[in-house]
Amino acid sequence: MKQLYCHAQVITMEEDKQGQIKTAQAVLVSDGKIEAVGEEAELQTLAGEDCERIDCGGGALLPSFIDPHSHLTALAQTLAYCDLSSATSFGQIVEQLVAFASKKEWKQGDWLIAFGYDHNNLEEKAHPDRHLLDQAAEKIKQSKGVSLSIAMTHASGHMGVMSTMALEKLGVDAQTPAPEGGVIGREADGTPSGYLEEKAFIERTAQLPKPSKEDSMRNIEQAQKIYWSYGITTIQDGLTKTPEWELLHEMAEQGRLHSDVVCYVDLLDHRDLAVNNPDYTGRYRHHLRIGGYKIFLDGSPQGRTAWMTQPYEGGTDCGYPIYHDAKVREFVEQSVKDGRQLLAHCNGDAAAQQYLDACRGVENVASIRPVMIHAQTLRPDQLPQLKEVGMIPSYFVAHTWFWGDVHLQNLGKQRAENISPLHATEELGIPYTLHQDTPVIPPDMLQTVWCAVNRRSKGGHSMGEAQKVSVAQALKAVTVSAAYQYFEEKEKGSIAPGKWADFVLLSENPLTQPPENIVNIDILKTFFHGKKLYDNERKEDNL
């Protein structure tokens, strides 16, 4: 079956000899792959009479966006949780927890799980504690007649708070030691305050109850649709463990994945998933594949747990590492030996240096295209080291908007204005990508492009004029370079003959819009292998 995408401003993301992005009027597709790109009249003749015409209404047709780092299954989980992202005070947290509980039926001892609070956005400028959650639990008990255990996750996913009943169920008391790479908050007498950080938090949340298998798969289907609504057709599951793999594997076998999903399995405890599933490594099977491994090397800069070489402002703390150097080197060597890509979460410059040092000297490390996830505070002297080892930084540049004001407070002006050093990376010819770390923030690629081009904080502060990039460069980071990160540059990332017909149709051409208006461009349609996944005008019909 042939399709002619016509009446369009086609932005191919292919470059001419002068480095300018090539444009066209139409794209001819055959059986889900691009056959030709060019003038509409010419392609109409080539297409023949039986070709399906897809009128783009004069909109801008680009290669669909590629998600370089997020967590599909984690987003799916949050769809069943109480959303606290709009809370601006302790009082609102209690109100929202109680309101959420009022809409459901509960049994004694059930878990109420919430996600998305950010202490930086609260009037109190502090994390809540178990006493606040106990207040919410008491109000719920008065209205619903049951006592609930409450667990609440920070927007970053790196920390959270448990109610007293929740702590008891999870076996956290005054004698519980904090694990290496984690913190258990304490009151003056040593009693847990309810606040848990990094490994101490992650280990406990793994014990929380999960929805049924079918409910979980329905949530993943709904999460896919969220990505499509932002023009994304290649989605990452950035920390896959056995439960997540079992869900995704079953969905793939049932034909319930309608776009490409790439998993990065937890190298510490779940390497066996990659070893034991050869049919899913190196290639897609039913739109699912294992792309490689994932490790964490530090925490969050807005939570002051990212591992820095110099202290945070107003203190002596530098955050902390999760592993010793020898363990990180072991991870790198294992990845190269297995021939699998390694993604390492590094926010602080000390964590970044640990990863770079671990890669240096490992033979053939560049062959796996190692990726530094977030790379928030890379220093100028570290950028050439990325090039030396063939490492790709995937920047969370939307931090400039969402937490720019917090970074100014925590890191000081010089460090804060150089987070996500895109221009410096571009100058060195290092390929880089841009991501949202969903569910930390929605997978809004155009907002991320806007952040890369404008670098402005919510408070109106400039977040580093010198590190701005052009719209074309930002778009490249979520198309061409993102495909390269995935070893899929021959199949995706640009509109060219032989590649998949994965497109996003925009209401305006981002290359001709004023930079400040990019965030206002609408996603009209999303196509995957020539099949429409999302239509802004017919949302009820979206797959």
Secondary structure, DSSP 8 states (H G I E B T S, - for coil): -EEEEESSEEEEEEE-TTS-EEEESEEEEETTEEEEEE-HHHHHHHH-TT-EEEE-TT-EEEE-EE-SS-BHHHHHHHTTSEE-TT--SHHHHHHHHHHHHHTS---TT-EEEEEEE-GGGSTT-S---HHHHHHHHHHHHHHHS---EEEEEETTSSEEEE-HHHHHHTT--TT----TTEEEEE-TTS-EEEEEEEHHHHHHHTTS----HHHHHHHHHHHHHHHHHTTEEEEEEEEE-HHHHHHHHHHHHTT---SEEEEEEETTT-THHHHT-GGGBSS-BTTEEEEEEEEE----TTTT-S--SS--TTSS-----SS-HHHHHHHHHHHHHHT-EEEEEE-SHHHHHHHHHHHTT-TTGGGG--EEEE-TT--TTTHHHHHHHT-EEEE-TTHHHHSHHHHHHHH-HHHHHTSS-HHHHHHTT---EE--TTTTS---HHHHHHHHHH-B-TTS-B--GGG---HHHHHHHTTHHHHHHTT-TTTSSS--TTSB--EEEESS-TTTS-GGGGGG--EEEEEETTEEEEETT-GGG--
